[in-house]
Amino acid sequence: MTFPILIISMALIFDFYNGMNDAANSIATVVSTRVLSPIQAVAWAAFFNFFAAFTFGVSVANTIGKGIVDVSVIDNFVLISSLAGAIFTSSVATHMGYPISVSHAIIGGLGGAALTKAGAASLIVSGYTKVFIFIFLAPILGLVIALFFSIITLWIVKNSVPRKVDKIFRRLQLISAALYSLSHGTNDAQKTMGIIAIVLFTNGLLGGNFYVPFWVVILSHSVIALGTFIGGWKVIKTLGMRMTKLTPFGGFSAETSAGLTILGATAFGIPVSTTHTITGSIAGVGLVKGVGGIKWSVAKNILWAWILTIPMSAFFSFATYSILKALFLS
């Protein structure tokens, strides 16, 4: 039982960093518009991250669990290596203030370890195709939906008193922040569920069928909620305050657009990047003001962090597996 306990512990550390890095996704807009204080915002987001456990099932967990690499290739060493790569990449990005896709960190980690052990045949092409398509499609969808949503909403309120509009959207932003946190929790916590379920299945603790036990669902949501509550404040500053200036109207538009995009992906079992989606939505809101509404130097740094996430995780996963192989499998 030593290896399963170690791997589950590592999976929960990964889950914590997922919540911590992605706290920016959940609360950056509502904090930057000063609708809620930072502490109120993380508590609000953490609650809905946890509540998501009772909403949209485990289709994303099943994709991570059996749709990325061949299950027959996965063993304890592959899982340890995958998580080591994902944790290293996520923790470095979080402490440096880069809003990366923690989803892609674990997907890169799994791919790197599986490639090292069994070669390219161990990768499930259809699973990676889904992921790579949505690396580009998620932020584009977020941007386009947020842009149109903003234009339509602006048209609706064009003859209203600005102060009244601001007051209304401050209230509405509480709802949109809750929607986004719910969508974030239901998509991202499932990635940890998938890893833990793999551990249990690989070690013969689930019987002959792969499934996600309910205690795994509750545990994963609890830990991601804790990570969100602790918050990655450097990431929050980068995403919510440096890329564009947000108003309550803009925050509402970004959160609602991103939340609907993520819920749609979750319904189809696609482990979409919540980071990519909310960043695209914030950019869409900024573009309503024109091209100058976006700080492109900040956007460029974020884009580079996205590009490097999967290869960095894969590299550190490869290095970890190689060390473990030399120590235990030679």
C-alpha positions in Angstrom: 0.0 0.0 0.0 3.0 2.3 0.2 3.0 3.4 -3.5 -0.8 4.0 -3.7 -0.7 6.2 -0.6 2.4 8.1 -1.9 0.8 8.7 -5.3 -2.6 9.8 -3.9 -0.7 12.2 -1.6 1.1 13.6 -4.7 -2.2 13.8 -6.6 -3.7 15.9 -3.8 -0.6 18.2 -3.8 -1.2 18.6 -7.5 -4.9 19.3 -6.8 -3.9 22.0 -4.3 -1.7 23.8 -6.8 -4.4 23.5 -9.3 -6.7 25.4 -7.0 -4.0 27.8 -6.0 -2.9 28.7 -9.6 -6.5 28.7 -10.9 -7.7 30.9 -8.0 -6.8 33.7 -10.4 -9.3 32.3 -12.9 -12.0 32.2 -10.4 -11.5 35.5 -8.6 -9.2 37.8 -10.6 -12.1 39.6 -12.2 -14.3 40.0 -9.1 -11.2 41.3 -7.0 -10.0 43.7 -9.7 -13.4 45.3 -10.0 -13.6 45.5 -6.1 -16.9 43.8 -6.0 -15.5 41.6 -3.3 -12.4 41.8 -1.1 -9.7 39.2 -1.8 -10.7 37.1 1.2 -14.4 37.3 0.4 -13.6 36.4 -3.2 -11.6 33.3 -2.4 -14.1 32.1 0.1 -16.9 32.6 -2.5 -14.9 30.7 -5.2 -13.8 27.9 -2.9 -17.4 27.3 -1.8 -18.6 26.8 -5.4 -15.5 24.8 -6.3 -16.6 22.4 -3.6 -20.3 22.5 -4.5 -19.4 21.4 -8.0 -18.8 17.9 -6.6 -22.6 17.5 -6.7 -23.3 18.8 -10.2 -21.8 17.6 -13.5 -20.6 14.0 -13.0 -17.1 12.6 -13.8 -16.9 12.5 -17.6 -13.6 14.6 -17.5 -12.2 12.3 -14.9 -12.9 9.3 -17.2 -11.1 11.1 -20.1 -8.0 11.7 -17.9 -8.3 8.2 -16.4 -8.5 6.2 -19.6 -8.5 8.6 -22.6 -4.9 10.1 -22.6 -2.5 7.1 -22.4 -3.0 3.3 -22.7 -4.1 2.1 -19.3 -2.1 -1.1 -19.7 1.1 1.1 -19.7 0.4 2.9 -16.5 2.0 1.6 -13.3 3.1 3.3 -10.0 6.3 4.6 -11.5 4.5 6.2 -14.4 2.1 7.9 -12.1 4.8 9.1 -9.7 6.7 10.6 -12.6 3.6 12.2 -14.2 2.7 13.9 -10.9 6.3 15.0 -10.2 6.4 16.7 -13.6 3.0 18.3 -13.2 3.7 19.5 -9.6 7.1 21.0 -10.5 5.7 22.9 -13.4 2.6 24.1 -11.6 4.4 25.2 -8.4 7.1 27.1 -10.4 4.5 28.9 -12.5 2.3 29.7 -9.5 5.1 31.2 -7.4 6.3 33.2 -10.4 2.8 34.5 -11.1 2.1 32.8 -14.5 -1.4 31.6 -15.1 -0.7 28.3 -16.7 -3.0 25.4 -17.6 -2.6 23.0 -14.7 -4.6 20.5 -16.8 -2.0 20.5 -19.4 0.7 20.1 -16.8 -0.7 16.7 -15.8 -1.5 15.7 -19.4 2.2 16.6 -20.3 3.4 14.6 -17.3 1.4 11.5 -18.3 2.6 11.7 -21.8 6.2 12.1 -20.9 6.3 9.2 -18.5 4.3 6.9 -20.9 6.6 7.8 -23.8 9.7 7.0 -21.7 8.3 3.6 -20.7 6.6 2.4 -23.9 7.1 4.8 -26.8 4.6 6.7 -28.9 2.2 3.7 -29.2 1.2 4.2 -25.6 -0.4 7.6 -26.3 -4.1 7.7 -27.2 -4.2 10.0 -30.3 -7.9 10.9 -30.0 -7.4 12.0 -26.4 -4.4 14.2 -27.2 -6.2 15.6 -30.3 -9.1 16.8 -28.1 -6.6 18.5 -25.8 -4.5 20.2 -28.5 -7.5 21.4 -30.4 -8.9 23.1 -27.2 -5.5 24.7 -26.4 -6.3 27.0 -29.3 -10.1 26.7 -29.4 -10.8 27.4 -25.7 -9.3 30.9 -25.6 -10.7 31.8 -29.0 -14.2 30.6 -27.9 -13.8 32.6 -24.7 -12.7 35.7 -26.6 -15.4 35.6 -29.3 -18.3 34.8 -26.8 -17.1 37.5 -24.4 -16.7 40.1 -27.2 -20.2 39.4 -28.6 -21.7 39.1 -25.1 -20.2 42.5 -24.1 -21.4 44.2 -27.3 -25.0 42.9 -26.9 -25.1 43.8 -23.2 -23.7 47.3 -23.9 -26.4 47.8 -26.5 -29.1 46.8 -24.0 -27.9 49.3 -21.3 -26.8 52.1 -23.7 -29.5 54.5 -22.5 -29.2 53.7 -18.8 -27.5 55.9 -16.1 -23.9 54.7 -15.8 -24.0 54.6 -12.0 -27.1 52.4 -12.1 -25.5 50.1 -14.6 -22.4 49.8 -12.4 -24.6 48.9 -9.4 -26.5 46.3 -11.3 -23.4 44.6 -12.7 -21.8 44.5 -9.3 -24.6 42.3 -8.1 -24.7 40.3 -11.3 -20.9 39.7 -11.0 -21.5 37.7 -7.8 -23.6 35.3 -9.9 -21.2 35.2 -12.8 -18.3 34.6 -10.3 -20.3 31.7 -8.8 -21.0 30.3 -12.3 -17.3 30.4 -13.2 -16.1 28.9 -10.0 -18.7 26.1 -10.4 -17.5 25.4 -13.9 -13.9 25.5 -12.8 -14.5 23.1 -9.9 -16.4 20.6 -12.0 -13.8 20.5 -14.8 -10.5 20.9 -12.9 -11.1 18.7 -9.8 -12.0 15.9 -12.1 -8.4 15.7 -13.3 -7.3 14.8 -9.9 -10.2 12.3 -9.6 -9.0 10.7 -12.8 -5.4 10.3 -11.4 -6.5 8.8 -8.1 -8.9 6.5 -9.8 -6.1 5.3 -12.0 -4.0 4.6 -8.9 -6.8 2.6 -7.3 -7.5 0.7 -10.6 -3.8 0.0 -11.3 -3.3 -1.4 -7.9 -6.4 -3.7 -8.0 -8.4 -1.6 -5.5 -11.4 -1.0 -7.8 -12.0 -4.6 -9.0 -12.3 -5.2 -12.7 -14.0 -2.0 -13.8 -12.6 1.5 -13.9 -14.8 4.0 -12.1 -14.5 7.0 -9.8 -15.6 6.4 -6.1 -17.6 9.1 -4.5 -15.1 9.6 -1.7 -12.5 10.5 -4.4 -14.9 13.1 -5.8 -15.4 14.7 -2.4 -11.7 14.6 -1.5 -10.6 16.1 -4.8 -13.1 19.0 -4.6 -12.2 19.7 -1.0 -8.5 20.0 -1.7 -9.0 22.2 -4.9 -11.3 24.4 -2.8 -8.6 24.7 -0.2 -6.0 25.7 -2.8 -8.4 28.3 -4.2 -9.0 29.6 -0.7 -5.2 30.0 -0.1 -4.9 31.7 -3.5 -2.0 32.3 -5.9 -1.9 36.1 -5.4 0.8 36.8 -8.0 -1.2 34.9 -10.6 -4.4 36.9 -9.6 -2.5 40.1 -10.1 -1.2 39.1 -13.5 -4.6 38.0 -14.8 -7.0 40.4 -13.2 -5.0 43.6 -13.0 -2.2 43.7 -15.5 -3.7 42.4 -18.8 -6.6 44.9 -19.0 -8.6 47.2 -16.8 -11.9 45.6 -15.8 -15.2 47.1 -14.7 -18.0 45.2 -13.0 -19.7 45.0 -16.4 -16.5 43.6 -18.0 -15.9 41.2 -15.1 -19.5 39.9 -15.5 -19.1 39.4 -19.2 -15.8 37.6 -18.9 -16.9 35.2 -16.1 -20.2 34.4 -17.7 -18.7 33.7 -21.2 -15.9 31.6 -19.8 -18.2 29.7 -17.4 -20.6 28.8 -20.2 -17.7 27.7 -22.5 -16.2 25.5 -19.7 -19.6 23.9 -18.8 -20.1 23.0 -22.5 -16.7 21.3 -22.6 -17.3 19.5 -19.4 -20.6 18.1 -20.7 -18.6 16.5 -23.5 -15.9 15.2 -21.2 -13.2 17.5 -22.6 -10.5 18.5 -20.1 -10.4 22.1 -21.3 -8.0 24.7 -19.8 -10.0 27.0 -17.5 -7.0 29.3 -17.6 -7.0 29.6 -21.4 -10.8 30.1 -21.4 -10.9 32.9 -18.8 -7.9 34.6 -20.3 -9.5 34.6 -23.7 -12.7 36.0 -22.2 -10.9 38.8 -20.4 -9.1 39.6 -23.7 -12.5 39.7 -25.5 -13.8 42.2 -22.9 -10.6 44.3 -23.3 -11.0 44.3 -27.1 -14.4 46.0 -26.8 -12.3 49.2 -26.0 -10.2 48.5 -29.1 -6.8 46.9 -29.6 -5.2 49.3 -27.1 -7.4 47.8 -24.4 -5.1 44.9 -24.0 -1.5 45.0 -22.6 0.0 42.8 -25.2 3.4 42.4 -23.5 1.6 40.7 -20.6 -0.5 38.6 -23.0 2.7 37.5 -24.8 4.3 36.3 -21.5 1.1 34.3 -20.7 1.1 32.8 -24.2 4.7 31.6 -23.7 3.8 30.0 -20.4 1.0 28.1 -22.1 3.3 26.9 -24.9 5.9 25.6 -22.5 3.6 23.9 -20.0 3.2 20.5 -21.7 6.8 20.1 -22.8 8.2 21.2 -19.4 5.9 18.8 -17.6 6.8 16.0 -20.0 10.5 16.7 -19.6 10.5 16.6 -15.8 8.3 13.5 -16.0 10.8 11.9 -18.3 13.7 12.8 -16.0 11.8 11.4 -12.9 10.9 8.2 -14.7 14.5 7.7 -15.9 15.8 8.1 -12.3 13.2 5.7 -10.9 14.0 3.2 -13.6 17.7 3.4 -12.8 17.1 3.0 -9.1 14.3 0.3 -9.0 13.8 -1.3 -12.5 17.4 -1.9 -13.6 
